[in-house]
Amino acid sequence: MRDLTEPKVASSLVFGEIGTRSEALWDLRAISLLNIDGSSKRLALSIDIWEKDESGLNKWVESGLFGNDIITNDAGELSLSSNGKLITEDANDDINESQSYPLNSGVGRSVLHGDVIFYLNGNHIYTGQWDNWSQAQDPF
Protein backbone atom coordinates (compact mmCIF):
# COMPACT_ATOMS: atom_id res chain seq x y z
CA MET A 1 0.00 0.00 0.00
CA ARG A 2 1.54 3.28 -1.09
CA ASP A 3 -0.52 5.66 1.06
CA LEU A 4 -2.01 4.32 4.28
CA THR A 5 -4.35 7.33 4.54
CA GLU A 6 -5.88 6.64 1.12
CA PRO A 7 -6.06 2.88 0.48
CA LYS A 8 -7.15 1.83 -3.02
CA VAL A 9 -8.26 -1.44 -4.56
CA ALA A 10 -5.72 -2.24 -7.26
CA SER A 11 -7.50 -5.31 -8.64
CA SER A 12 -10.17 -7.78 -7.54
CA LEU A 13 -11.73 -11.12 -8.41
CA VAL A 14 -15.23 -12.30 -7.50
CA PHE A 15 -15.85 -15.96 -6.72
CA GLY A 16 -19.47 -17.15 -6.71
CA GLU A 17 -22.35 -15.30 -5.10
CA ILE A 18 -23.91 -14.90 -1.63
CA GLY A 19 -22.89 -17.84 0.53
CA THR A 20 -19.50 -18.36 -1.12
CA ARG A 21 -16.84 -18.66 1.54
CA SER A 22 -13.21 -19.42 2.08
CA GLU A 23 -11.56 -20.77 5.17
CA ALA A 24 -8.93 -18.06 4.59
CA LEU A 25 -11.42 -15.50 5.91
CA TRP A 26 -10.88 -16.76 9.48
CA ASP A 27 -7.76 -18.95 9.31
CA LEU A 28 -4.55 -17.60 7.75
CA ARG A 29 -3.16 -21.13 7.43
CA ALA A 30 -5.62 -21.59 4.57
CA ILE A 31 -3.69 -19.08 2.44
CA SER A 32 -0.81 -20.23 0.24
CA LEU A 33 1.40 -17.49 -1.19
CA LEU A 34 4.53 -18.15 -3.24
CA ASN A 35 6.94 -15.43 -4.31
CA ILE A 36 8.15 -16.26 -7.84
CA ASP A 37 10.29 -13.18 -8.43
CA GLY A 38 10.21 -9.44 -7.73
CA SER A 39 7.13 -8.89 -9.86
CA SER A 40 5.20 -12.15 -9.66
CA LYS A 41 3.47 -14.07 -6.87
CA ARG A 42 1.07 -16.99 -6.72
CA LEU A 43 -1.90 -17.15 -4.37
CA ALA A 44 -4.01 -20.26 -3.67
CA LEU A 45 -7.26 -20.28 -1.68
CA SER A 46 -9.63 -23.07 -0.76
CA ILE A 47 -13.15 -21.84 -1.66
CA ASP A 48 -16.72 -23.19 -1.47
CA ILE A 49 -18.68 -21.66 -4.38
CA TRP A 50 -22.38 -20.88 -4.03
CA GLU A 51 -24.57 -19.47 -6.83
CA LYS A 52 -28.24 -18.77 -7.44
CA ASP A 53 -30.17 -21.46 -9.25
CA GLU A 54 -32.98 -20.89 -11.78
CA SER A 55 -35.48 -20.33 -8.94
CA GLY A 56 -33.29 -17.65 -7.32
CA LEU A 57 -32.20 -19.78 -4.34
CA ASN A 58 -28.54 -19.92 -3.37
CA LYS A 59 -27.11 -23.40 -3.76
CA TRP A 60 -23.66 -24.84 -3.29
CA VAL A 61 -22.03 -25.58 -6.67
CA GLU A 62 -18.43 -26.70 -6.12
CA SER A 63 -15.45 -26.61 -3.77
CA GLY A 64 -11.74 -26.71 -4.37
CA LEU A 65 -8.48 -24.83 -4.64
CA PHE A 66 -8.46 -21.65 -6.71
CA GLY A 67 -5.14 -20.28 -8.02
CA ASN A 68 -4.44 -16.63 -8.72
CA ASP A 69 -1.49 -14.72 -10.14
CA ILE A 70 -0.41 -11.42 -8.59
CA ILE A 71 1.69 -9.36 -11.01
CA THR A 72 3.43 -6.03 -10.44
CA ASN A 73 4.08 -4.12 -13.67
CA ASP A 74 6.99 -1.75 -14.34
CA ALA A 75 4.97 1.19 -12.98
CA GLY A 76 4.49 -0.66 -9.67
CA GLU A 77 0.76 -1.32 -10.25
CA LEU A 78 -0.69 -4.64 -9.11
CA SER A 79 -2.98 -6.90 -11.08
CA LEU A 80 -4.75 -10.03 -9.91
CA SER A 81 -5.87 -12.74 -12.32
CA SER A 82 -7.36 -16.19 -12.00
CA ASN A 83 -4.99 -18.95 -13.08
CA GLY A 84 -7.07 -22.09 -12.59
CA LYS A 85 -8.97 -24.29 -10.18
CA LEU A 86 -8.74 -27.79 -8.79
CA ILE A 87 -12.30 -28.89 -8.02
CA THR A 88 -12.46 -31.58 -5.33
CA GLU A 89 -16.23 -31.64 -4.73
CA ASP A 90 -19.10 -30.82 -7.05
CA ALA A 91 -22.82 -30.67 -6.32
CA ASN A 92 -23.38 -33.12 -9.19
CA ASP A 93 -20.71 -35.68 -8.19
CA ASP A 94 -23.22 -38.25 -6.96
CA ILE A 95 -25.12 -39.76 -9.89
CA ASN A 96 -28.02 -40.82 -7.63
CA GLU A 97 -28.59 -37.57 -5.75
CA SER A 98 -26.93 -34.17 -5.88
CA GLN A 99 -25.14 -32.90 -2.79
CA SER A 100 -26.54 -29.78 -1.14
CA TYR A 101 -23.37 -28.80 0.75
CA PRO A 102 -19.64 -29.64 0.64
CA LEU A 103 -18.63 -32.61 2.78
CA ASN A 104 -15.08 -31.36 3.39
CA SER A 105 -15.75 -27.65 3.88
CA GLY A 106 -13.27 -25.86 6.10
CA VAL A 107 -10.47 -28.42 5.98
CA GLY A 108 -8.44 -27.38 2.92
CA ARG A 109 -4.70 -26.71 3.01
CA SER A 110 -2.34 -26.20 0.10
CA VAL A 111 1.38 -25.98 -0.54
CA LEU A 112 2.85 -24.28 -3.60
CA HIS A 113 6.34 -25.51 -4.48
CA GLY A 114 7.61 -23.97 -7.71
CA ASP A 115 5.14 -25.11 -10.38
CA VAL A 116 3.77 -27.97 -8.26
CA ILE A 117 0.53 -27.76 -6.27
CA PHE A 118 -0.25 -29.97 -3.29
CA TYR A 119 -3.77 -29.72 -1.89
CA LEU A 120 -5.08 -31.51 1.18
CA ASN A 121 -8.87 -31.64 1.30
CA GLY A 122 -10.55 -33.82 3.90
CA ASN A 123 -8.60 -37.11 3.87
CA HIS A 124 -7.33 -36.72 0.30
CA ILE A 125 -4.16 -35.22 -1.18
CA TYR A 126 -4.29 -33.83 -4.72
CA THR A 127 -1.31 -32.84 -6.85
CA GLY A 128 -1.09 -30.74 -9.97
CA GLN A 129 0.87 -28.22 -12.00
CA TRP A 130 0.34 -24.46 -11.73
CA ASP A 131 0.16 -24.03 -15.51
CA ASN A 132 -2.06 -27.06 -16.11
CA TRP A 133 -4.81 -27.29 -13.48
CA SER A 134 -6.95 -29.58 -15.61
CA GLN A 135 -4.37 -32.36 -15.31
CA ALA A 136 -4.43 -32.51 -11.49
CA GLN A 137 -3.96 -36.01 -10.13
CA ASP A 138 -6.79 -37.80 -8.35
CA PRO A 139 -6.42 -38.07 -4.61
CA PHE A 140 -4.02 -40.51 -3.06
C-alpha positions, 0 to 999 in steps of 0.5 A: 500500500503506497498511502495508508491514509488513502487505500485503493483497490488495485485489482479484484476477483469475484468468486461465486455469489452470496454464501460463497466462503473461504476458510482463509477468511478466518484462518490464515493457514488456509492461504498459500502465497509463493513469491516467484520473483520481484514482480510475480506471486502466486496465491491459492485459496480453498473456496466453497462456491455458491450461486443462485439457481434458476429459482433464485435460491442460493445453492452450493455448486463446487469446492476446491483450490483456486489459483491466482497470479499477482503481477506487479508491472513496471509502474508498480501497479498490481494486477490479480488474475485467475490462473485455474482451479482444482475442483475436489467436490461438485454438487453433481458428483453423486449420480443418484442424488446431488449434494446440497453442501460440501462434505469437506468444507473448512479443511483445505490446506495447500502448498505451492512448491515452484510449479507444483501444487499440493492440496489436502482436502478432507482425507485426500491429497491432490497434486497438480501443475500451476500451468495445467490445473486440468491435469491434477492427479486424483487423490491418493 
